Amino acid sequence: MHCCLYSLRKNMPDSINSDENGKSMINSIKSCQENQMEPIS
């Protein structure tokens, strides 16, 4: 598992349904993809 994904799950809020949390998570995943250049499954 990528460390960024571990960090995402570790820091994942209980209510990921809120738009703000969703956008924040999407941005984190995007930056992770750009840094790692690997697909996230």
Distance bins in CASP14 RR format, pairs under 12 A and 6 or more apart:
PFRMAT RR
TARGET T0000
AUTHOR 0000-0000-0000
RMODE 2
METHOD distances of the structure
MODEL  1
1 7 0 0 0 0 0 1 0 0 0 0 0
1 8 0 0 0 0 0 1 0 0 0 0 0
1 9 0 0 0 0 1 0 0 0 0 0 0
1 10 0 0 0 0 0 1 0 0 0 0 0
1 32 0 0 0 0 0 1 0 0 0 0 0
1 36 0 0 0 0 0 1 0 0 0 0 0
1 38 0 0 0 0 0 1 0 0 0 0 0
1 40 0 0 0 0 1 0 0 0 0 0 0
1 41 0 0 0 0 1 0 0 0 0 0 0
2 8 0 0 0 0 1 0 0 0 0 0 0
2 9 0 0 0 0 0 1 0 0 0 0 0
2 28 0 0 0 0 0 1 0 0 0 0 0
2 29 0 0 0 0 0 1 0 0 0 0 0
2 31 0 0 0 0 0 1 0 0 0 0 0
2 32 1 0 0 1 0 0 0 0 0 0 0
2 33 0 0 0 0 1 0 0 0 0 0 0
2 35 0 0 0 0 1 0 0 0 0 0 0
2 36 1 0 1 0 0 0 0 0 0 0 0
2 37 0 0 0 0 0 1 0 0 0 0 0
2 38 1 0 0 1 0 0 0 0 0 0 0
2 39 0 0 0 0 0 1 0 0 0 0 0
2 40 1 0 0 1 0 0 0 0 0 0 0
2 41 0 0 0 0 0 1 0 0 0 0 0
3 9 0 0 0 0 0 1 0 0 0 0 0
3 10 0 0 0 0 1 0 0 0 0 0 0
3 28 0 0 0 0 0 1 0 0 0 0 0
3 32 0 0 0 0 1 0 0 0 0 0 0
3 35 0 0 0 0 0 1 0 0 0 0 0
3 36 0 0 0 0 1 0 0 0 0 0 0
3 38 0 0 0 0 0 1 0 0 0 0 0
4 10 0 0 0 0 0 1 0 0 0 0 0
4 11 0 0 0 0 0 1 0 0 0 0 0
4 25 0 0 0 0 0 1 0 0 0 0 0
4 27 0 0 0 0 0 1 0 0 0 0 0
4 28 1 0 0 1 0 0 0 0 0 0 0
4 29 1 0 0 1 0 0 0 0 0 0 0
4 30 0 0 0 0 0 1 0 0 0 0 0
4 31 1 0 0 1 0 0 0 0 0 0 0
4 32 1 1 0 0 0 0 0 0 0 0 0
4 33 0 0 0 0 1 0 0 0 0 0 0
4 34 0 0 0 0 0 1 0 0 0 0 0
4 35 1 0 0 1 0 0 0 0 0 0 0
4 36 1 0 0 1 0 0 0 0 0 0 0
4 38 0 0 0 0 0 1 0 0 0 0 0
4 40 0 0 0 0 1 0 0 0 0 0 0
5 11 0 0 0 0 0 1 0 0 0 0 0
5 12 0 0 0 0 0 1 0 0 0 0 0
5 25 0 0 0 0 0 1 0 0 0 0 0
5 28 0 0 0 0 1 0 0 0 0 0 0
5 29 0 0 0 0 1 0 0 0 0 0 0
5 32 1 0 0 1 0 0 0 0 0 0 0
5 33 0 0 0 0 0 1 0 0 0 0 0
5 35 0 0 0 0 0 1 0 0 0 0 0
5 36 0 0 0 0 1 0 0 0 0 0 0
5 38 0 0 0 0 0 1 0 0 0 0 0
5 39 0 0 0 0 0 1 0 0 0 0 0
5 40 1 0 0 1 0 0 0 0 0 0 0
5 41 0 0 0 0 1 0 0 0 0 0 0
6 12 0 0 0 0 0 1 0 0 0 0 0
6 28 0 0 0 0 0 1 0 0 0 0 0
6 32 0 0 0 0 0 1 0 0 0 0 0
7 25 0 0 0 0 0 1 0 0 0 0 0
7 28 1 0 0 1 0 0 0 0 0 0 0
7 29 0 0 0 0 0 1 0 0 0 0 0
7 31 0 0 0 0 0 1 0 0 0 0 0
7 32 0 0 0 0 1 0 0 0 0 0 0
7 35 0 0 0 0 0 1 0 0 0 0 0
8 16 0 0 0 0 0 1 0 0 0 0 0
8 21 0 0 0 0 0 1 0 0 0 0 0
8 22 0 0 0 0 0 1 0 0 0 0 0
8 24 0 0 0 0 1 0 0 0 0 0 0
8 25 1 0 0 1 0 0 0 0 0 0 0
8 26 0 0 0 0 0 1 0 0 0 0 0
8 27 0 0 0 0 0 1 0 0 0 0 0
8 28 1 0 1 0 0 0 0 0 0 0 0
8 29 1 0 0 1 0 0 0 0 0 0 0
8 30 0 0 0 0 0 1 0 0 0 0 0
8 31 0 0 0 0 0 1 0 0 0 0 0
8 32 1 0 0 1 0 0 0 0 0 0 0
8 33 0 0 0 0 0 1 0 0 0 0 0
8 40 0 0 0 0 1 0 0 0 0 0 0
9 16 0 0 0 0 0 1 0 0 0 0 0
9 25 0 0 0 0 0 1 0 0 0 0 0
9 28 0 0 0 0 0 1 0 0 0 0 0
9 29 0 0 0 0 0 1 0 0 0 0 0
9 32 0 0 0 0 0 1 0 0 0 0 0
9 40 0 0 0 0 0 1 0 0 0 0 0
10 28 0 0 0 0 0 1 0 0 0 0 0
11 21 0 0 0 0 0 1 0 0 0 0 0
11 24 0 0 0 0 1 0 0 0 0 0 0
11 25 0 0 0 0 1 0 0 0 0 0 0
11 28 0 0 0 0 1 0 0 0 0 0 0
12 21 0 0 0 0 1 0 0 0 0 0 0
12 22 0 0 0 0 1 0 0 0 0 0 0
12 24 0 0 0 0 0 1 0 0 0 0 0
12 25 1 0 0 1 0 0 0 0 0 0 0
12 28 0 0 0 0 1 0 0 0 0 0 0
12 29 0 0 0 0 0 1 0 0 0 0 0
13 20 0 0 0 0 1 0 0 0 0 0 0
13 21 1 0 1 0 0 0 0 0 0 0 0
13 22 0 0 0 0 1 0 0 0 0 0 0
13 24 0 0 0 0 1 0 0 0 0 0 0
13 25 0 0 0 0 1 0 0 0 0 0 0
14 21 0 0 0 0 1 0 0 0 0 0 0
15 21 1 0 0 1 0 0 0 0 0 0 0
15 22 0 0 0 0 1 0 0 0 0 0 0
15 25 0 0 0 0 0 1 0 0 0 0 0
16 22 1 0 0 1 0 0 0 0 0 0 0
16 23 0 0 0 0 0 1 0 0 0 0 0
16 24 0 0 0 0 1 0 0 0 0 0 0
16 25 1 0 0 1 0 0 0 0 0 0 0
16 26 0 0 0 0 0 1 0 0 0 0 0
16 28 0 0 0 0 0 1 0 0 0 0 0
17 25 0 0 0 0 0 1 0 0 0 0 0
18 24 0 0 0 0 1 0 0 0 0 0 0
18 25 0 0 0 0 0 1 0 0 0 0 0
19 25 0 0 0 0 0 1 0 0 0 0 0
19 26 0 0 0 0 0 1 0 0 0 0 0
20 26 0 0 0 0 0 1 0 0 0 0 0
20 27 0 0 0 0 0 1 0 0 0 0 0
21 27 0 0 0 0 0 1 0 0 0 0 0
21 28 0 0 0 0 0 1 0 0 0 0 0
22 28 0 0 0 0 1 0 0 0 0 0 0
22 29 0 0 0 0 1 0 0 0 0 0 0
22 30 0 0 0 0 0 1 0 0 0 0 0
23 29 0 0 0 0 0 1 0 0 0 0 0
23 30 0 0 0 0 0 1 0 0 0 0 0
24 30 0 0 0 0 0 1 0 0 0 0 0
24 31 0 0 0 0 0 1 0 0 0 0 0
25 31 0 0 0 0 0 1 0 0 0 0 0
25 32 0 0 0 0 0 1 0 0 0 0 0
25 40 0 0 0 0 0 1 0 0 0 0 0
26 32 0 0 0 0 0 1 0 0 0 0 0
26 33 0 0 0 0 0 1 0 0 0 0 0
26 40 0 0 0 0 0 1 0 0 0 0 0
27 33 0 0 0 0 0 1 0 0 0 0 0
27 34 0 0 0 0 0 1 0 0 0 0 0
28 34 0 0 0 0 0 1 0 0 0 0 0
28 35 0 0 0 0 0 1 0 0 0 0 0
28 40 0 0 0 0 0 1 0 0 0 0 0
29 35 0 0 0 0 0 1 0 0 0 0 0
29 36 0 0 0 0 0 1 0 0 0 0 0
29 38 0 0 0 0 0 1 0 0 0 0 0
29 39 0 0 0 0 0 1 0 0 0 0 0
29 40 1 0 0 1 0 0 0 0 0 0 0
29 41 0 0 0 0 0 1 0 0 0 0 0
30 36 0 0 0 0 0 1 0 0 0 0 0
30 40 0 0 0 0 1 0 0 0 0 0 0
31 37 0 0 0 0 0 1 0 0 0 0 0
31 40 0 0 0 0 0 1 0 0 0 0 0
32 38 0 0 0 0 1 0 0 0 0 0 0
32 39 0 0 0 0 0 1 0 0 0 0 0
32 40 1 0 0 1 0 0 0 0 0 0 0
33 39 1 0 0 1 0 0 0 0 0 0 0
33 40 1 0 0 1 0 0 0 0 0 0 0
33 41 0 0 0 0 0 1 0 0 0 0 0
34 40 0 0 0 0 0 1 0 0 0 0 0
END
